Amino acid sequence: MLRITEVAEKAGIDSKFLETYGPFMAKINLDIRKTLGERKGKLILVTATNPTPAGEGKTTNSIGLSMALNALGKNAVVCLRQPSLGPVFGIKGGAAGGGKSKVEPFENINLFFTGDFPAVSAAHNLLSAMIDNYIHHDHQPEIDVRRVYWPRNVDMNDRALRKVIVGLGGRWSGFPREDTFVITSASEVMAVLGMSMDYSDLKRRLGNILIARSEQLEEMFARDLKAEGAMTVLLRDALKPNLAQTSEGTPALIHTGPFANIAHGTSSLIATDIALRLFDYVVIEAGFGADLGAEKFFNVVSRAGDLKVDGVVVITTVRALQDHGNGDISLGLPNLEAHMENINGFGVPAVVAVNKFPGDTQEEISLIRKFCEERGWKMEVSEVFAKGSNGGRSMAQAIVDAIDQNPVKKVKYTYTLKDPIKTKILKVAKNIYGAEDVDYTTEARGTIRSLEKRGYGELPICVAKTQFSLSDTKSLKGRPKGFHVEVQGADVSAGAGFVVIYMGDISLMPGLPEEPAAQGMDVDENGNISGVF
């Protein structure tokens, strides 16, 4: 690894804006933004087909693509989310790439890194504690304990905490009430951090977090408890983007970590903004399939940050297409078709990259290539896991050519912000998922009506649903037809600036698998970590 000061120098970051965390990691002081010029970089979004539980390598290919662009003589950076401890110790593992396309220091990034996740968790739980303290001391206006919306938080997959009772132990231990836990990546504080552009914006957004209703049914916000200042104190350093490096020394900005199946699923706006002012090409990853991460990037994130996506790389794998075709790639290819059509529908050029695994045959690759060529799509094979930048040159050249040949004039959003919430949901369901219609539970209908009456109708929507299918049912593989999606609930993340729509069986607190990855981890007598992947 290069010293982080050398990486900063390559990135054009003056050492006076560098706050080092040891020799290989650093934060970038926000004062740098006062010295940067206009945005100059081309933004390349990396997304995918619907994945298998192990993931299809978007992070690895985002890293490899940034390295390959530099190998072609471009000035490129990769912007990634920070890994959550839940998946690291669960089934999926870390989110720092792998093989010859990863970010370093690998174990540090996959674990506590520079402490941003603990800071988010602490800020979240401070607000939780202040709510119960407010109730305990009978402050006015009095909070209706049956209408406390703010949960508690921990960065671990712990299904036993999904529904809990707090306040047991007598009158000095609080007021007994039902409560819930969410994983840190699902916390609105994480979303707020990712959407904030400076400290004033951060404090304003934190203050706008809806926490409860009063006994008179008036909305109550974090600012009503005077919590936003202390929360901002805890998040002061967390708002600064993290600088690391890839396995070939390419600069990597790694910041915030919202999941894409239950949040907006990409790196922070502030890191992206800095990257676009420093580099000619910015590679950014959005979580899970294009029906989740990419849809939200276009309809939510790019609107909030005034971002223009110049090109998209859609990652797929032989195993994912086999999974969507019950073992037959030919039957799984319509899943790729749906995602490519969706990206083209946004008015942005896209290329397909097949993330090659050792067992993939030439016959399987050729079948995918033929399918793409028949539809006029450029397809390349990526071997960045095994070969680093050398395995991604064709992918990098393909997306550069696509951007040069098809410059984006204007992004075509799926819906307008003036659309009613149910119209937005219907447009996403039909145009992105391919659904025939949308069904609503009685509770969901009532909540949506209430949200619109309370002035949240013109916010973008952030759909929480399964990542394994274009539908809201994970067993519906491929490109399902004639299905309905069901909206089971809705909520507002007023601080983050979007309405959350819950579809299907989705949980904000994942559980560990039967054999969690944690069972294979260890530290030897010299303090060397093994088993983190």
C-alpha positions, 0 to 999 in steps of 0.5 A: 500500500501507498502511504495515504499522503501519497494517495492524496497527492495523486488525487490533488488533495493538499495535505492540509486538508488531510486528517490521517487515521494511521498511515493508510486511511484519512478523512478529508476536511470539508474546508477543501470544498472552498478551494475546488473549482466546478464539477468536471468529472463524468459520473459512471454508475455501476449497477446489476441484475437482481443478485443471488444472496452472495452478490454479483461483484458490483463493488469489486467491479466498481473498484476494477473499473476505476483502476482500468480507467487509470490504466487507460490514461484517465484520471479516475476515482471510485466512490463506495459505501462503507460496509455494515458489520451485519453482512460482514459477519452474516452471509454476504461478507464485506463490501471492500471488493476482493481478489486483485480489485479491492480497497485497502486496508481491507480488514480495517474498512470492513470493520470499524474503519474511521468510526463513522458507523459507531458515530451514526449509531450513537447519534441515533441512540442519543435521540432514542434516549432523549425521547424516553427521557422526555416522556419520563419527565412529563415534558410538554407537549406530552408525547403519545407513547403509542405513537413514537416512530423513532426506533433504536439501532445496532449495527449487527444482524440481530433478529431478536431485537426486531420487536422489544419492550423497553422501560421495564423495572419500575417508575425509575426505569422509564415508561414501558412501551413497545419498541423496535431496532433497525440495523445502522444502515437502515437508520434515517441518520445514515440517510441524512448523513449521506444527503447532507452537503455541509454542517448547517444542512446536516443539523437542519436535516437532523432537526427535521427527523419525525419522531412521534405525535403528541397527545394532541396528534401534533407532529413532533420532530428531533428539533422539538427535543433540541436534539439536533445540535448534540447529534451533529456533534457526534457526527462532526467527523463522520460527515468528512469523506474517507480516503483510502486506496485500491489494490493498485493505488487508485484513490477511493472515497468511501463514505456512508453505508445505506442499504439499497433494499431498505434505503437509498443505497449509495455513497454520500453526496458530499463525497461524490461532489468532491470527487466530481471536482477533483477527477475526470471520471468518477465511478460510483456503485449503487446497491443490489439490482438496477430496480433498487439502487439505480432507480433510487440513484436517478429518482432520489439521489441525483435530484437531491445532489443535482447529479448527472449520470453520464453512463451506466455499467450493468453487472451480471454473472452466469450464476445469477442468470442461471438462478433467474432461469432455474438453471437455464441461462436462456430463461434468465436472460430476460432479467438482464433485458429488463434492467437494461431497458430500465437504464435506457429508459432514463436516457443514459448509455449503458454497457453490460459487463459479465463478471467472470467466475473460474467455472464459467464456460465460453459457451455460456459467455457466448450465449450472453454476448449473442443475446446482447448483440441482438439488442444492440448492447455492448457487452464485455467480460470483466476479470478484475477479480483475478487480473485487476485493471488488466481484467477490466480494460475492455469494460472501461473502454466500452463505457468511455466510448459509450459516454463519448458517443451518446452524451446525456442531454437530460435524465428522464425521471420515472415520475415528477415530484408533483405526482401524488404518492400513489401515482409515483408508486404505480409508475415505478411498479409498472415502468421499473418492475414490470408490474401490472398493478399495485395493491394496498393494505388498508393501513398503507392507504390510510398512511399515504393519505395522512402523509399527503395531508401533512405536506409530504406528497411532493417528496420522492419515494424510496421503495423498500423491497426484496433485492432478489426479484424485480417484484416484491416476492423473492421467489418470482425470478427472471422477468415476471409478468402479470403480477401485482406488488403490494404496499404494506406500509409507508413512512416519511424520512423527513430529514433525509427528504423522501417517503419510504414505501414498504413492499412485500416481506421486508425487514429493517433488521436482518438476521444471521444465517444458519452458518454465519461468516463470523464462525470462520473468523479468527485472530492469530497470536500476532494479531493477524485477522483471518476469515474476513472476506 
